[in-house]
Amino acid sequence: MAMAIADGLNNQNGKYTLEFVARDISKLESIKEKFPANVYALNEFDITDKNILLAVKPYALSSVSKQLKGKANTVYSVLAGTTLEALKENIPAENHIRIMPNVAAKFASSTSVLTGDNTKKDEALEIFNAIGDTFWVDSEKEVDIATAIAGSGPALLTLVAEAMMDGLVKEGMKRPDAVGITNSLFKGFAPLIAANHPALIKDSVMSPGGTTAAAYAALEEGAVRSSFIKAVGEAFKITQK
């Protein structure tokens, strides 16, 4: 996730100066291959007055914080389920912001949900607008709920995409054509869903006794709608542990 965000911010014509800090020496070496300058080991980096993007596994927060030096300006955390209170207890900073982006940040197409210190709201939105769409919410609970879609959503959609591809192949289509057609569908669907309510899109395509009606009925028999609703709930539960 960190590298996806870095790729997105790095493609902003030099607007942002990026520095990289890691605990793992091997990761530092791989980062240096792509970003030769400004790479540091964790125990030699001073966070004083810097904006920090914290992108470690949630369980590592405590151990990482013990190696940091100084007091940051703003900490932006992508740690799923890690509260602002926990961040404040571990990372000294003037401001703390939670953000849940996704890997599409690499292509400046992330969906990012944020909350935290309102004094930094405008700055946070400006930074993360550079990697996609941003949504500021009023509570941490809403960030946790949104994690299922904003964070995990790409993985859920790959399930849909792969199933569509396999369905086409099952009926006799060549795999490359199945992949190309499904990819094209997703590309065209983005502006469509942005301009129309889902129910209106479905109604405009579904004719009486037609192919869409038959396909839709099969999905309803498989409780696909219910399964996706449950998936959001299960992801939310994980953030609360």
C-alpha positions as CSV (number, residue, x, y, z in Angstrom):
1,M,0.0,0.0,0.0
2,A,2.8,2.4,0.9
3,M,4.5,1.9,-2.5
4,A,1.2,2.4,-4.4
5,I,0.7,5.7,-2.6
6,A,4.3,6.7,-3.3
7,D,3.9,5.9,-7.0
8,G,0.8,8.1,-7.1
9,L,2.4,11.0,-5.3
10,N,5.6,10.7,-7.2
11,N,3.7,11.3,-10.5
12,Q,2.7,14.8,-9.4
13,N,5.4,16.7,-11.3
14,G,7.6,17.1,-8.3
15,K,5.0,18.6,-6.0
16,Y,5.9,16.3,-3.2
17,T,9.3,15.4,-1.8
18,L,9.2,11.8,-0.7
19,E,11.4,10.2,1.9
20,F,11.3,6.5,2.7
21,V,11.9,4.8,6.0
22,A,11.9,1.0,6.6
23,R,12.9,-1.5,9.2
24,D,13.8,-4.2,6.8
25,I,17.2,-3.6,5.0
26,S,16.1,-5.7,2.0
27,K,13.1,-3.5,1.6
28,L,15.2,-0.4,1.7
29,E,17.4,-1.8,-1.1
30,S,14.4,-2.5,-3.3
31,I,13.1,1.0,-2.6
32,K,16.4,2.5,-3.6
33,E,16.2,0.8,-7.0
34,K,13.0,2.8,-7.7
35,F,13.6,5.9,-5.6
36,P,17.4,6.3,-5.2
37,A,17.4,9.4,-3.0
38,N,16.0,9.9,0.5
39,V,16.0,6.4,1.9
40,Y,16.6,5.8,5.6
41,A,16.8,3.1,8.2
42,L,14.1,3.5,10.8
43,N,16.5,4.0,13.7
44,E,18.3,6.9,11.9
45,F,15.3,9.0,10.9
46,D,14.1,12.1,12.7
47,I,10.3,12.8,12.2
48,T,10.5,16.4,13.6
49,D,8.1,18.8,11.8
50,K,7.5,16.2,9.0
51,N,4.3,14.8,7.5
52,I,4.5,11.1,8.1
53,L,2.6,8.4,6.2
54,L,2.5,5.4,8.6
55,A,2.1,2.2,6.6
56,V,3.1,-0.8,8.7
57,K,1.2,-3.8,9.9
58,P,-1.1,-2.7,12.9
59,Y,0.7,-5.1,15.3
60,A,4.0,-3.3,14.6
61,L,2.9,0.1,15.7
62,S,4.3,-0.1,19.2
63,S,7.7,-1.5,18.1
64,V,8.1,1.1,15.3
65,S,7.1,4.0,17.6
66,K,10.0,3.1,20.0
67,Q,12.5,3.7,17.3
68,L,11.2,7.0,16.1
69,K,12.9,10.3,17.0
70,G,11.3,13.7,17.4
71,K,7.7,15.0,17.0
72,A,6.0,15.0,13.6
73,N,3.8,17.7,12.1
74,T,1.1,15.3,10.9
75,V,0.8,11.5,11.0
76,Y,-1.3,10.0,8.3
77,S,-2.0,6.4,9.2
78,V,-3.3,3.7,6.8
79,L,-3.3,1.1,9.6
80,A,-6.7,-0.7,9.4
81,G,-8.6,-0.6,12.7
82,T,-5.9,1.4,14.6
83,T,-7.6,4.2,16.4
84,L,-6.6,7.9,16.6
85,E,-6.1,7.4,20.3
86,A,-3.7,4.5,19.7
87,L,-1.8,6.6,17.2
88,K,-1.5,9.6,19.6
89,E,-0.3,7.3,22.4
90,N,2.5,5.9,20.1
91,I,3.5,8.5,17.6
92,P,4.2,12.1,18.9
93,A,2.7,14.6,16.4
94,E,0.8,17.9,16.3
95,N,-2.0,16.2,14.2
96,H,-3.2,12.7,13.5
97,I,-5.2,11.6,10.5
98,R,-6.6,8.1,9.7
99,I,-6.9,7.2,6.0
100,M,-8.1,4.1,4.2
101,P,-7.0,4.2,0.6
102,N,-6.5,1.3,-1.8
103,V,-3.9,0.0,-4.2
104,A,-5.4,1.9,-7.1
105,A,-3.4,4.9,-5.7
106,K,-0.6,3.7,-8.0
107,F,-2.7,4.9,-10.9
108,A,-4.1,8.0,-9.1
109,S,-7.4,6.2,-8.9
110,S,-7.7,5.3,-5.2
111,T,-10.9,5.7,-3.1
112,S,-9.7,7.2,0.2
113,V,-11.7,7.7,3.3
114,L,-10.3,10.0,6.0
115,T,-11.0,11.4,9.4
116,G,-9.0,13.0,12.2
117,D,-7.9,16.5,13.3
118,N,-10.1,19.0,11.5
119,T,-7.4,21.6,11.4
120,K,-5.6,19.4,8.8
121,K,-8.7,18.4,6.8
122,D,-8.0,20.7,3.8
123,E,-4.3,19.7,3.7
124,A,-5.2,16.0,4.0
125,L,-7.8,16.2,1.2
126,E,-5.3,18.1,-1.1
127,I,-2.6,15.5,-0.6
128,F,-4.8,12.4,-1.1
129,N,-6.8,13.9,-4.0
130,A,-3.5,13.5,-5.8
131,I,-4.0,9.7,-5.7
132,G,-7.7,9.6,-6.4
133,D,-11.1,10.5,-4.9
134,T,-11.3,11.4,-1.2
135,F,-14.1,11.3,1.3
136,W,-13.8,13.0,4.7
137,V,-16.1,11.4,7.3
138,D,-17.0,12.5,10.8
139,S,-16.1,9.4,12.8
140,E,-13.6,6.6,13.0
141,K,-16.4,4.1,12.9
142,E,-17.2,5.3,9.4
143,V,-13.6,4.8,8.3
144,D,-13.8,1.3,9.7
145,I,-17.1,0.6,7.9
146,A,-15.7,2.0,4.6
147,T,-12.6,-0.2,4.9
148,A,-14.6,-3.1,3.3
149,I,-15.1,-1.1,0.1
150,A,-12.4,1.7,0.1
151,G,-9.6,-0.7,1.2
152,S,-10.7,-4.2,0.4
153,G,-13.0,-3.3,-2.5
154,P,-10.4,-4.0,-5.3
155,A,-10.1,-7.6,-4.0
156,L,-13.9,-8.0,-3.9
157,L,-14.2,-6.7,-7.5
158,T,-11.4,-9.1,-8.7
159,L,-13.7,-11.9,-7.5
160,V,-16.4,-10.6,-9.8
161,A,-14.1,-10.0,-12.7
162,E,-12.5,-13.4,-12.5
163,A,-15.9,-15.1,-12.2
164,M,-17.1,-13.3,-15.3
165,M,-14.0,-14.3,-17.2
166,D,-14.4,-17.9,-16.2
167,G,-18.1,-17.8,-17.2
168,L,-17.2,-16.7,-20.7
169,V,-14.5,-19.4,-21.0
170,K,-16.9,-22.0,-19.7
171,E,-19.3,-21.3,-22.5
172,G,-16.5,-21.5,-25.1
173,M,-14.7,-18.2,-25.4
174,K,-10.9,-18.0,-25.7
175,R,-9.3,-16.8,-22.4
176,P,-7.6,-13.6,-23.9
177,D,-10.9,-12.5,-25.4
178,A,-12.7,-13.2,-22.1
179,V,-10.1,-11.1,-20.2
180,G,-10.2,-8.2,-22.7
181,I,-14.0,-8.1,-22.8
182,T,-14.3,-8.1,-19.0
183,N,-11.6,-5.5,-18.5
184,S,-13.3,-3.3,-21.0
185,L,-16.6,-3.7,-19.1
186,F,-15.0,-2.4,-15.9
187,K,-13.4,0.5,-17.7
188,G,-16.8,1.6,-19.2
189,F,-18.7,1.0,-16.0
190,A,-16.9,3.6,-14.0
191,P,-18.4,6.7,-15.7
192,L,-21.7,4.9,-16.0
193,I,-22.1,4.2,-12.2
194,A,-20.9,7.8,-11.5
195,A,-23.8,9.2,-13.5
196,N,-26.6,6.8,-12.6
197,H,-28.2,5.0,-9.7
198,P,-27.4,1.3,-9.9
199,A,-31.1,0.4,-10.1
200,L,-31.6,2.7,-13.1
201,I,-28.7,1.1,-14.9
202,K,-30.1,-2.4,-14.3
203,D,-33.6,-1.4,-15.4
204,S,-32.3,0.2,-18.6
205,V,-30.6,-3.1,-19.6
206,M,-33.1,-5.6,-18.4
207,S,-35.8,-6.4,-20.9
208,P,-38.7,-8.9,-20.3
209,G,-37.6,-12.5,-20.6
210,G,-34.1,-11.4,-21.8
211,T,-30.5,-12.3,-21.2
212,T,-30.0,-9.8,-18.4
213,A,-33.2,-11.0,-16.6
214,A,-32.0,-14.6,-16.7
215,A,-28.5,-13.7,-15.5
216,Y,-29.8,-11.5,-12.7
217,A,-32.2,-14.2,-11.5
218,A,-29.3,-16.7,-11.4
219,L,-27.3,-14.3,-9.2
220,E,-30.2,-13.8,-6.9
221,E,-30.6,-17.6,-6.5
222,G,-27.0,-17.6,-5.4
223,A,-27.6,-14.9,-2.8
224,V,-24.8,-12.8,-4.4
225,R,-26.4,-9.5,-3.2
226,S,-26.7,-10.8,0.4
227,S,-23.2,-12.2,0.3
228,F,-21.7,-8.8,-0.6
229,I,-23.7,-7.1,2.2
230,K,-22.4,-9.7,4.6
231,A,-18.8,-9.2,3.3
232,V,-19.0,-5.6,4.3
233,G,-20.1,-6.6,7.7
234,E,-17.4,-9.2,8.2
235,A,-14.7,-6.8,7.1
236,F,-16.0,-4.2,9.6
237,K,-15.9,-6.8,12.4
238,I,-12.2,-7.3,11.8
239,T,-11.4,-3.6,12.2
240,Q,-13.1,-3.8,15.6
241,K,-10.9,-6.5,17.0
